[in-house]
Amino acid sequence: MKLALVVPGGVDRSGELRVIPVLLALIERLARTHDVHVFALRQETVAGRWELAGATIHNIGHGWTRLRAVAAIRSEHRRAPFDLVHAIFSGPCSLVAVAAAKLLRLPSLVHVAGGELVALHEIDYGGRQNWKGRLCEALVLRGANAITAASAPILDSLQALGLKAQRVPLGVDLQAWPPLAPRGRSAKQARLIHVASLNRVKDQSTLMRALAALVEMSLEFRMDIVGVDTLEGEMQRLACQLGLEQHVRFHGFKTQRELRPLMESADLLVMSSLHEAGPLVLLEAAVAGVPAVGTAVGHFVEWSPSAALAVPVKGWKELANAIHQLLANEELRLRLAKEAQRRAMLEDADCTAQAFQTLYRMTLV
């Protein structure tokens, strides 16, 4: 098959910086048996083309991006016909994929992987904040031959819109990110980790307030925060205001190779997001033998209470209590870690690629 994948980015030339690891794992697996062309809407400012993970990357660049993306897919189709078009993420990606597929009379698939179905007006986030966004998303998704999503909460949102979808988690590459058995705590000071860009959706202000509550509980801990800072130091300033200077380390962006030692040394992953389709880091932590506590979004909803602990969104007190509970109960912490690892390994990158290829065959019948 010749496949056109439409993505927002995550396919940098380096293969390490500005990439989405699970996306690269999927592309590499599909490219083993198919001719894969990836159309990245805004990986780089200027249009370009390169090879990565066995696929050809077509970077569209800024300026009339959607129209030029459709034109690029049509141009490559004229050189050698595509069999189908697949958007990883909805929103602009699905609009390009479905429009191009309709023009070329091809089937299209859409994987909902972000905030396309939410409207968080307080932080100006989500694809359903106004009637134009809601109408566009509804029309585009109804034009796709198949829709998938990573977690049950996203499937529920699609069902509420009258859309049928299939659950396909974006799994971890177990070769690049090998499993490590859950481990007992070896030090009195707990090692916590949070991996996410510093932004409004990840809601690190709730995380900081939870950590401050842990200090008041006299819990000994260190929190490693890994992720690009898009808030210009706001969270660092909040940490200082809350007296967390001795407890929190901001590491900025780390590649997967740089992240792995920090993850392996952690006792607990902590997430505080307002919305997640995944999150992918929950799966990575699970494979590395690290249990997690987080707000009730995405996989946390699916896994709680047997493979993770979930607390209400914005619930910093509940988040602090859940962290304290797990660190005080080693049997529970290890039990969650083992079940989380079992689930993540059952739905790894190979499973993801197989599920999508099954859908490809079904849509081509």
C-alpha positions in Angstrom: 0.0 0.0 0.0 1.0 3.6 -0.5 -0.1 5.6 2.5 -0.4 9.3 3.1 -0.1 10.3 6.8 -1.0 13.8 7.8 0.5 15.1 11.1 1.0 18.5 12.7 4.7 17.8 13.3 6.7 15.5 15.5 8.9 14.3 12.7 12.0 16.4 12.9 15.0 15.6 10.7 17.1 14.8 13.8 14.8 12.0 14.9 15.4 13.2 18.5 14.4 16.9 18.8 10.8 18.1 18.3 9.6 14.5 17.7 6.7 12.5 19.0 8.3 9.1 19.8 5.1 7.0 19.5 4.5 8.6 16.1 8.0 7.7 14.9 7.4 4.2 16.1 4.2 3.9 14.2 5.8 5.4 11.0 8.8 3.0 11.2 6.5 0.0 11.5 4.2 1.0 8.7 7.2 1.7 6.5 8.4 -1.9 6.8 5.7 -3.1 4.5 4.2 0.0 2.9 5.3 3.1 1.0 4.7 5.8 3.6 4.6 9.5 2.9 4.2 11.8 5.9 2.8 15.3 5.3 3.8 17.4 8.3 1.9 20.7 8.4 4.3 22.8 10.4 7.4 20.9 11.4 9.6 23.7 9.9 8.7 27.2 8.8 9.9 26.6 5.2 8.7 23.7 3.0 11.1 20.8 2.7 11.5 17.1 2.2 13.6 14.4 4.0 13.7 10.7 4.9 13.0 9.5 8.4 12.1 6.1 10.0 11.8 4.6 6.5 9.3 7.1 5.3 9.4 10.3 3.1 8.6 13.4 5.1 6.9 16.3 3.2 7.1 19.4 5.4 4.4 22.0 4.2 5.5 25.0 6.2 3.7 28.2 7.1 1.5 30.2 4.8 -1.8 28.7 3.3 -0.7 25.5 5.0 -3.9 23.5 4.5 -4.3 24.4 0.9 -0.7 23.6 0.1 -0.9 20.4 2.0 -3.8 19.2 0.0 -2.0 20.2 -3.2 1.2 18.3 -2.0 -0.8 15.1 -1.4 -2.5 15.5 -4.9 0.9 16.0 -6.5 2.4 12.9 -4.9 -0.7 11.0 -5.8 -0.2 11.9 -9.5 3.4 10.6 -9.3 2.1 7.3 -7.9 -1.4 6.8 -6.5 -2.1 6.6 -2.8 -4.4 3.9 -1.4 -5.6 5.9 1.5 -5.1 9.1 3.6 -4.7 8.9 7.4 -4.7 11.9 9.8 -3.0 11.5 13.1 -4.7 14.2 15.1 -8.0 15.7 14.0 -8.4 19.5 13.6 -6.3 20.9 10.7 -4.8 17.4 10.0 -8.2 15.7 9.6 -9.4 18.6 7.4 -6.4 18.2 5.1 -6.7 14.4 5.0 -10.4 14.1 4.4 -10.4 17.0 1.8 -7.6 15.4 -0.1 -9.2 11.9 0.1 -12.5 13.3 -1.2 -10.8 15.0 -4.1 -8.8 11.9 -5.0 -11.7 9.5 -4.3 -9.8 7.7 -1.6 -10.8 6.4 1.8 -9.6 8.4 4.8 -9.0 7.7 8.5 -8.8 10.1 11.4 -7.1 9.4 14.8 -8.3 11.9 17.5 -5.3 12.5 19.6 -5.6 16.0 21.1 -8.0 18.7 22.2 -10.2 18.6 19.1 -13.4 17.7 20.9 -13.1 20.0 24.0 -13.8 23.6 24.7 -11.7 25.0 27.7 -12.7 28.6 27.4 -10.8 29.7 30.5 -7.5 28.8 28.8 -8.6 29.4 25.2 -8.0 25.7 24.3 -9.9 23.2 22.2 -11.5 22.7 18.8 -15.0 23.3 20.0 -14.8 26.8 21.4 -17.0 28.4 18.7 -19.6 27.3 16.3 -17.2 27.4 13.3 -14.9 24.9 15.0 -17.7 22.7 16.1 -19.3 22.7 12.6 -15.9 22.1 10.8 -15.0 19.2 13.1 -18.4 17.6 12.8 -18.4 17.8 9.0 -14.8 16.5 8.7 -15.2 13.6 11.1 -18.4 12.6 9.4 -16.5 12.6 6.1 -13.9 10.1 7.3 -14.3 6.4 6.6 -13.0 5.4 10.0 -12.3 7.2 13.3 -10.0 6.1 16.1 -9.0 7.5 19.5 -6.5 6.5 22.2 -8.8 6.3 25.2 -12.4 5.6 26.4 -13.1 9.2 27.4 -12.4 10.4 23.8 -14.6 7.6 22.5 -17.4 8.8 24.8 -17.0 12.3 23.5 -17.3 11.0 19.9 -20.3 8.9 20.8 -22.0 12.0 22.3 -21.6 13.6 18.8 -23.2 10.6 17.2 -19.8 9.3 15.8 -18.7 5.7 15.9 -15.0 5.2 16.7 -12.6 2.5 17.6 -10.1 2.5 20.5 -6.5 2.4 19.3 -3.9 3.6 21.8 -0.6 4.9 20.5 1.7 2.4 22.1 5.3 2.5 23.2 8.2 1.1 21.2 9.5 -1.6 23.5 12.8 -1.8 21.6 13.6 1.9 22.0 12.0 2.1 25.5 12.6 -1.4 27.0 10.6 -2.7 29.9 12.1 -2.5 33.4 10.5 -4.4 36.3 8.8 -2.3 39.0 11.2 -1.6 41.9 10.9 -1.0 45.6 11.8 2.4 47.0 15.4 2.6 48.2 15.5 6.0 49.8 13.5 7.9 52.4 13.2 10.9 50.1 10.6 10.1 47.4 11.5 10.7 43.8 8.6 12.2 41.8 8.6 13.0 38.1 6.3 15.1 35.8 6.9 15.0 32.1 5.0 17.6 30.0 5.4 20.9 28.3 4.7 23.7 30.8 1.4 25.1 29.5 -2.2 25.8 30.6 -3.6 22.4 29.5 -1.1 20.5 31.6 -2.1 22.7 34.5 1.1 22.7 36.5 -0.3 25.3 38.9 -2.5 22.5 40.3 0.7 20.3 40.5 2.6 23.1 42.4 -0.2 23.5 44.9 -0.3 19.7 45.5 3.4 19.7 46.1 3.1 22.6 48.6 0.5 20.5 50.4 2.9 17.6 50.5 5.5 19.9 52.2 2.9 20.8 54.8 2.4 17.0 55.4 6.2 16.8 56.1 6.7 14.4 53.2 10.3 14.2 52.0 10.4 14.3 48.2 12.1 15.7 45.1 10.1 16.5 42.0 11.8 16.4 38.6 9.9 18.4 36.0 10.8 17.7 32.4 9.3 19.7 29.5 9.6 22.8 27.3 8.6 25.9 29.1 6.0 27.8 27.1 5.0 30.0 30.1 8.1 32.1 30.3 9.1 31.1 33.9 5.7 31.4 35.4 5.8 27.9 37.1 9.3 28.5 38.4 8.1 31.7 40.0 5.0 30.0 41.5 7.3 27.2 42.9 9.4 29.9 44.7 6.2 31.6 46.0 5.1 28.3 47.4 8.4 27.6 49.0 9.3 24.6 46.8 12.8 25.7 45.8 14.4 22.8 47.6 11.9 20.2 46.3 11.5 21.0 42.6 13.9 20.8 39.7 13.0 22.2 36.3 15.0 20.3 33.6 13.5 21.8 30.4 13.3 19.6 27.3 15.0 16.2 27.4 15.4 13.7 24.5 14.1 10.2 25.1 17.7 9.0 25.9 18.1 11.8 28.4 14.7 11.3 30.0 15.1 7.5 30.6 17.5 7.7 33.6 15.2 10.3 35.3 12.2 8.0 34.7 14.1 4.9 36.0 15.0 6.7 39.2 11.4 7.9 39.9 9.1 6.3 42.4 6.0 7.9 41.0 4.8 9.8 37.9 2.4 12.7 38.7 0.2 14.4 36.1 -2.2 17.3 36.6 -3.7 17.9 33.1 -7.1 19.5 32.3 -7.4 17.3 29.3 -5.5 14.3 27.7 -6.3 11.9 25.0 -3.5 9.7 26.5 -1.2 10.9 28.0 1.6 9.0 26.3 4.0 9.5 29.2 1.7 7.4 31.4 2.4 4.5 29.0 6.2 5.2 29.0 6.3 5.4 32.8 4.4 2.1 33.0 6.8 0.3 30.7 9.7 1.6 32.8 8.1 0.2 35.9 6.9 3.5 37.4 3.3 3.8 38.7 1.3 7.0 38.3 -1.3 9.3 39.9 -3.0 12.0 37.9 -6.2 13.9 37.1 -9.2 12.0 35.7 -8.4 12.3 32.0 -7.6 9.9 29.2 -5.9 6.7 30.3 -6.1 7.7 33.9 -9.9 7.2 33.7 -9.4 3.8 32.1 -6.7 2.6 34.5 -8.0 3.8 37.9 -8.0 2.3 40.4 -6.3 -0.9 39.5 -3.4 0.4 37.4 -3.2 4.1 38.4 -4.9 6.5 40.7 -7.1 9.3 39.3 -8.3 12.4 41.1 -10.7 15.2 40.0 -9.3 17.8 37.5 -7.9 20.8 39.4 -8.1 18.9 42.6 -4.8 19.8 44.1 -5.8 18.5 47.6 -6.9 15.2 46.2 -3.8 14.9 44.1 -1.6 15.5 47.2 -3.5 13.0 49.2 -3.2 10.4 46.4 0.5 10.9 46.1 0.9 10.6 49.9 -1.2 7.4 49.9 0.9 5.7 47.3 4.2 6.7 48.9 2.9 5.4 52.3 1.7 2.1 50.9 4.5 0.3 49.1 2.4 -2.8 48.4 -0.2 -0.7 46.7 2.4 1.3 44.7 4.1 -1.8 43.4 0.7 -3.5 42.6 -0.3 -0.5 40.5 3.1 -0.4 38.8 2.8 -4.1 37.8 -0.7 -3.8 36.4 0.1 -0.6 34.6 3.2 -2.3 33.0 1.1 -5.3 31.9 -1.5 -3.1 30.2 1.1 -0.8 28.5 3.0 -3.8 27.1 -0.2 -5.4 25.8 -0.8 -2.3 23.7 2.6 -1.4 22.5 3.7 0.1 19.2 3.4 -3.2 17.4 -0.2 -3.5 18.5 -0.9 0.0 17.3 0.5 -0.6 13.9 -1.4 -3.9 13.5 -4.6 -2.2 14.5 -4.2 0.5 12.0 -3.3 -1.9 9.2 -6.4 -3.9 10.0 -8.5 -0.8 9.6 -6.7 0.0 6.3 -7.6 -3.3 4.9 -11.2 -3.0 6.1 -11.6 0.4 4.5 -10.2 -0.8 1.2 -12.6 -3.7 0.8 
